[in-house]
Amino acid sequence: MKVLLINPPAENLVEVYKKSDGEIGLDSPDFGNFPPLGLLYILSYLEKYAPHHQLYLIDCISEKVSYEQLEQKIIDIKPDIVGITSFSILLIDIIKVAKIVKKHFPKTHISMGGHHSMCFPEQAIAIEEIDSISIGDGEKSFFQLVQALENNQPIDNITGIYTKESMKKVKEENADKDNNNLLLYPIKLKPAFIENLDELPFPARKYLSHIKFYSIVGISNKFTTIISSRGCPYHCIMCDVPYKKYRARSVKNIVDEIEQCISEGYEEFHFYDDMFNITPQRVIDFSQELIKRKLKIVWDFRGRVNTITKESLEIAKKAGLRMISFGVETGTNEGLKYIKKGTTIEQIKKAFDICRELKITTIADYMVGLPFEKTKQDVINNINFCISLKPNYAMFSLLTIFPNTPLYFQAIEKGLIKPQRWIDFCLNPTKDFYLDYWEEFFTRDELLDLYDLAYKKFYFRLSYIIQSLLNLKSFAELKRKLKGALVLLLK
């Protein structure tokens, strides 16, 4: 069978930073071009356990594939099964892709996976062109779906796969429960779940070997991402990760993948985990394995300040660690407690001090527009705290209220948002849809102005500009920094 996986275009992306008059505010700088690891994992799993199938991947984002080009590729491939990865803010494009497939091949089975199908399963399977949705870890369940379709077997008994018929049965079983508002009380679905991640073959990066991936804060064009764990044991109130159980790959398995990547020409690695440094010992064990195998790479990770120790970072630095992105979020202990971050200001300061001493590059991920920021001065004070940490970079985001998060339910109770908006959008997506902010103390436009202010206060300091130029490691890094600066200046 011909199996085609598609990462849709982003031509109709819901704008996150849209003002009340429709004008687009300052968007986050281009973070980079990253491989779709989820799709690459599914391809490698199919290659290993069902090698007789013909496999195809179209990554419309990294390959810059237009709709016209996509349609022609689909016609040329003539797929029997199409898998589409999804995010809710890309729903218009997802449906458009599905319609193209069905236009030419009405009998082709289309399965939607990714975040949207997990967050809005009932609405996702209600889309006319979608034949099934995948909930949870997709490698095994999608493989089982392909095998069942090949052999004309039923698919409703595959864990994590749901069809219009099986969703109807689930709704009937939940009919006696208070599920009238499925956004607040979503139907409980059993996800596909992989406990032992070491069982998975490494992502099939060869399908996109012709693409030069990069990070705006990276230093090389021989760059790729890697995931060493899934899930996160913490419970921040704004997090919309549906399945949070933490599972980690073994150190040996991770470094085996790195060795394979090195053989394919990669030399810079960004760990894309929600939680890489779950303990200091895990960082130490990983670093020691790199040193043991004499692997010369550059790597970075997204981490938490409360599991940072000088000992772990010293050995990590020797093993090639260049940078850590810390989720700081806000600048007071009261604020951190409110969002249930599980960290303290003291831990934040200590982590940045250690990194500065060891000359490890740092990024402070920071939020503007949190519920406890009641005045402009509150916001400025928090921005100033971020500056006081002296990170090499700051990545600001305007707090966005996503469905099925604790923050979302708080906003509903206060009457700040209308939950039916999301249901309406999922059933009939339109480009004029907007994402919700916490507008208790500021208007939408005021929040966007404060978000702009955060970037300007941080990046337009003369001392920061001089230091950034002195710390440049490559011409590729210079080009990406100039691109980011141009975005800020133009806005």
Beta strands, then each sheet from edge to edge (+ up, - down):
strand 1: 2-7
strand 2: 32-33
strand 3: 54-59
strand 4: 81-86
strand 5: 109-114
strand 6: 132-134
strand 7: 161-163
strand 8: 214-215
strand 9: 223-226
strand 10: 229-230
strand 11: 247-248
strand 12: 268-271
strand 13: 298-303
strand 14: 321-329
strand 15: 361-368
strand 16: 393-398
sheet 1: 3+ 1+ 4+ 5+ 6+ 7-
sheet 2: 2+ 8-
sheet 3: 9+ 12+ 13+ 14+ 15+ 16+
sheet 4: 10+ 11-
end
